[in-house]
Amino acid sequence: MTQHPEQITLGDVTVTRVKEFHGSVELTPEQFFPDSPDGSWDEHRGWLAPDFWNPETDECHSVTQSWLLRSEGRTILVDTGVGNHKDRPYAPVWSRMDTEYLDNLAAAGVRPEDVDIVVNTHLHIDHVGWNTRLDGRNWVPTFPNATYLMTRRDFEFWNPANENTTVLGRGNQNVFEDSVTPVHQAGLTHLWDGSYRIDGNLRLDLAPGHTPGSSVLTLESGGDRALFVGDLVHTALQIVEPETNSCFCEDPVESRATRHKLLGHAAEHNALVFPAHFAGQGAVEVERDGSKFAIKGWAGFSRIS
């Protein structure tokens, strides 16, 4: 593995961090992670603060970002954040944002038309936003030459026409209509199930629990391994306390089982774990600690705090 502050090379794949937003999500640990063990945030304050938690305000901090991969001559974007100018009446922290995300992508050497593949690990509000951009009064695909990979299970679950009940209530309102439907109607989506091989280095697999169709992207190249896990973990506390779910998990039992399985795989295969929302240095190495896990080391990205 080689690295510089905003890019890591894993085998034949380069991984670049593209930031959208960092700050408070206006939820306390008790609200965001209601089943976290009593006293656990204070116990681990030394490395949870300030990257993941502000003890003075008792608010959780998070980052929305994309992982930009270059593999076998293609440019691949993993998750697309919240997006600009989108009306989110039941998620005000994400409503009508105006960030420099596309400028940050350009600083990484990528124009929207250069992206070949977009991976939406799941279809929550903060993972699909830059799928589209506003053009006049219409939402159009931001990445017009890309294939957008979505799991069929999440596509069907979040389609308002199917009237599914969700723990988010109305929290995902407007998301399917402005960030999923336009790319689907443009013929740019590929809906997959089970697993999907992108190339010789990259494979997608279902990792349900957080949502019915949550997925994980596995990188295996040379002697390097990595897992891009979406919202398998929102905060580093969930590594040392893997029974802890966020309040946004659709199936809490399945979410815990999936987290244990994938963190176990990462520990056994020395795979770097790339969550969607980690601030600080963005990605983490883990090791087993009895029935739990421990942080072995952090990635070499420059620190977002």
C-alpha positions in Angstrom: 0.0 0.0 0.0 1.3 3.4 -0.9 -0.3 6.8 0.0 -0.3 10.5 0.0 -2.7 12.8 2.0 -5.8 12.4 -0.2 -5.0 9.1 -2.0 -4.1 5.5 -1.2 -3.0 2.9 -3.7 -4.2 -0.6 -3.0 -2.7 -3.1 -5.5 -3.6 -1.7 -8.9 -6.4 0.5 -7.6 -6.1 4.1 -6.4 -8.6 5.4 -3.8 -9.2 9.1 -3.4 -11.3 10.8 -0.8 -13.8 13.4 -2.1 -15.4 15.4 0.7 -18.9 16.9 0.5 -19.7 18.0 4.1 -18.4 17.6 7.7 -20.1 18.7 10.9 -22.8 18.0 13.4 -25.7 15.8 12.3 -27.7 17.4 15.2 -28.2 14.1 17.0 -26.8 13.1 20.4 -25.2 9.7 20.8 -28.3 8.6 22.7 -30.5 9.5 19.8 -28.3 8.3 17.0 -27.1 5.1 18.7 -29.8 4.3 21.3 -28.4 0.9 22.2 -24.8 1.9 22.7 -23.7 0.6 26.1 -24.0 3.0 29.1 -20.8 5.0 29.5 -19.2 3.8 26.3 -18.9 7.2 24.7 -17.1 8.6 27.7 -15.0 5.5 28.0 -13.7 6.0 24.5 -13.7 9.8 24.5 -10.0 9.9 23.8 -10.4 8.9 20.2 -14.1 9.6 19.6 -13.7 13.3 20.2 -13.6 15.4 18.2 -13.8 13.4 15.0 -17.0 11.5 15.8 -18.4 13.3 18.8 -18.4 16.8 20.4 -18.6 16.2 24.2 -19.3 19.9 24.9 -22.5 19.9 22.8 -23.1 16.2 23.0 -23.6 16.0 19.2 -22.4 13.3 16.8 -20.2 14.5 14.0 -20.2 12.9 10.5 -18.8 13.5 7.1 -20.5 12.9 3.8 -18.0 11.9 1.1 -17.4 9.7 -1.9 -14.6 7.2 -2.4 -13.2 7.7 -5.9 -11.6 4.5 -7.3 -9.6 4.1 -10.5 -9.4 0.5 -11.5 -8.6 -1.2 -14.9 -8.9 2.1 -16.7 -12.3 3.1 -15.3 -13.3 5.8 -12.9 -15.7 4.6 -10.2 -17.5 6.7 -7.6 -18.7 5.0 -4.4 -21.7 6.8 -2.9 -22.7 10.3 -3.9 -23.6 12.1 -0.7 -26.5 14.5 -0.2 -26.4 16.7 -3.2 -27.2 20.4 -3.7 -30.5 22.3 -3.7 -32.6 19.3 -2.7 -35.7 19.8 -0.6 -35.6 17.5 2.5 -38.4 18.7 4.7 -38.0 15.8 7.2 -34.2 15.9 7.3 -33.4 19.6 7.7 -29.7 19.1 8.3 -29.5 17.9 4.6 -32.0 20.3 3.1 -31.1 22.7 0.3 -27.4 22.2 0.7 -24.9 24.2 -1.3 -21.5 22.6 -1.1 -18.3 22.5 -3.3 -18.5 18.8 -4.0 -18.1 19.0 -7.7 -15.1 21.4 -7.2 -13.6 18.8 -4.9 -14.2 16.1 -7.5 -12.5 18.4 -10.1 -9.6 18.8 -7.7 -9.2 15.0 -7.8 -8.9 15.3 -11.6 -12.4 14.1 -12.5 -15.1 15.9 -14.4 -18.7 14.5 -14.1 -18.5 13.1 -17.7 -15.4 11.2 -16.8 -17.2 8.9 -14.3 -17.8 5.4 -15.7 -19.6 3.8 -12.7 -21.5 5.1 -9.7 -22.0 2.6 -6.8 -24.9 3.5 -4.5 -24.2 1.2 -1.5 -27.8 1.8 -0.5 -30.5 4.4 -1.3 -30.6 6.5 1.8 -30.8 10.3 1.5 -27.0 10.8 2.1 -25.8 8.3 -0.4 -27.5 9.2 -3.7 -27.8 13.0 -3.7 -25.2 13.8 -6.3 -26.7 11.1 -8.6 -28.5 14.1 -10.1 -28.1 17.9 -10.4 -30.6 20.7 -11.0 -30.7 21.8 -14.6 -33.2 24.7 -14.8 -36.3 23.1 -13.2 -35.3 19.5 -13.9 -33.2 16.9 -12.1 -30.8 15.4 -14.6 -28.0 12.8 -14.1 -24.8 14.4 -12.8 -22.7 11.7 -14.4 -24.2 11.3 -17.9 -21.8 8.6 -19.1 -21.9 6.4 -16.0 -23.7 3.2 -15.2 -25.4 3.6 -11.8 -25.2 0.3 -9.8 -28.1 -0.1 -7.3 -29.4 -3.2 -5.6 -32.8 -4.3 -6.9 -33.9 -4.9 -3.2 -33.3 -1.3 -2.2 -34.7 0.1 -5.5 -38.0 -1.8 -4.8 -38.0 -1.0 -1.1 -37.6 2.7 -1.5 -39.9 3.1 -4.5 -42.8 5.2 -3.1 -45.2 3.3 -5.4 -44.6 0.1 -3.2 -45.7 2.0 0.0 -43.2 0.2 2.3 -43.0 1.1 5.9 -39.6 2.3 7.1 -38.0 3.3 10.4 -37.1 6.6 8.7 -40.8 7.5 8.5 -40.8 10.4 6.0 -37.0 11.0 6.4 -36.3 9.8 2.8 -39.1 11.9 1.3 -38.4 13.2 -2.2 -35.1 11.2 -2.5 -36.3 8.5 -4.9 -38.1 11.1 -7.0 -35.2 13.5 -7.4 -32.1 11.3 -7.1 -33.1 7.8 -8.3 -35.9 8.1 -10.8 -34.2 10.6 -13.2 -31.2 8.3 -13.7 -33.4 5.2 -14.0 -35.6 7.0 -16.6 -32.4 8.0 -18.5 -31.6 4.3 -18.8 -28.4 4.6 -16.7 -29.2 2.2 -13.9 -28.2 -1.4 -13.5 -30.2 -3.2 -10.8 -28.4 -6.2 -9.4 -29.0 -8.8 -6.7 -26.8 -11.3 -4.9 -23.4 -10.2 -6.2 -22.0 -8.2 -9.1 -18.5 -8.3 -10.4 -17.3 -4.9 -11.6 -13.8 -6.0 -12.7 -10.9 -8.2 -11.7 -10.3 -6.0 -8.6 -13.8 -5.1 -7.4 -16.9 -7.1 -6.4 -20.3 -6.0 -4.9 -22.2 -8.2 -2.5 -25.4 -7.8 -0.6 -24.9 -6.9 3.1 -28.5 -6.4 4.3 -29.7 -5.1 7.7 -29.2 -1.3 7.6 -31.5 -1.4 4.6 -32.9 -4.5 2.8 -30.5 -4.0 -0.1 -27.4 -2.5 1.6 -24.2 -3.7 -0.1 -20.5 -3.8 0.4 -17.8 -3.3 -2.2 -14.8 -5.7 -1.9 -11.4 -4.7 -3.3 -8.8 -7.4 -3.8 -5.8 -6.4 -5.8 -2.3 -7.8 -5.4 -1.8 -8.4 -1.7 -4.1 -5.6 -0.7 -7.7 -5.9 0.6 -10.4 -3.4 1.4 -14.1 -3.2 2.2 -16.2 -0.2 1.3 -19.0 -0.8 3.8 -21.4 2.2 3.4 -23.4 2.5 6.7 -22.3 -0.8 8.2 -20.7 1.5 10.7 -21.5 5.2 11.1 -19.1 5.8 13.9 -15.9 4.2 15.2 -17.7 3.2 18.4 -19.5 0.5 16.4 -16.1 -1.3 15.9 -15.4 -1.7 19.5 -19.1 -2.2 20.3 -20.3 -4.1 17.3 -23.7 -4.8 18.8 -24.5 -1.1 18.6 -26.8 -0.1 15.7 -27.8 3.3 14.5 -31.4 4.4 14.8 -31.7 4.1 11.0 -31.3 0.4 10.7 -34.3 -1.3 9.1 -33.5 -4.8 10.6 -31.5 -4.4 13.8 -30.9 -8.2 14.2 -29.7 -8.6 10.6 -27.6 -5.4 10.9 -25.7 -6.7 13.9 -25.1 -10.0 12.2 -23.8 -8.4 9.0 -21.5 -6.0 11.0 -20.0 -8.9 12.9 -19.5 -10.9 9.7 -17.8 -8.1 7.7 -15.6 -6.8 10.5 -14.6 -10.4 11.1 -13.6 -10.7 7.5 -11.7 -7.5 7.6 -9.8 -8.6 10.7 -9.0 -12.1 9.3 -7.9 -10.8 5.9 -6.2 -7.5 6.9 -8.7 -5.6 4.9 -8.9 -1.8 5.3 -12.5 -0.7 6.1 -13.8 2.3 4.3 -17.1 3.5 5.9 -19.1 6.2 4.2 -19.2 8.7 7.1 -15.9 8.5 9.0 -14.3 11.8 9.6 -10.7 11.9 10.9 -8.5 9.7 8.7 -11.5 8.1 6.9 -10.7 4.4 7.0 -9.5 1.9 9.6 -7.8 -1.4 10.2 -9.4 -3.6 12.7 -8.5 -6.7 14.7 -10.4 -9.1 16.9 -10.8 -8.5 20.6 -12.6 -11.5 22.0 -16.2 -11.3 20.7 -15.7 -7.6 19.7 -13.1 -5.7 17.6 -10.4 -3.2 18.2 -8.9 -0.4 16.1 -5.5 -1.5 14.9 -4.7 1.6 12.9 -6.0 4.4 10.8 -5.6 5.0 7.1 -3.1 7.6 5.8 -5.5 10.2 4.6 -5.3 13.8 5.9 -7.5 14.2 8.9 -11.0 15.7 8.5 -12.2 17.1 11.8 
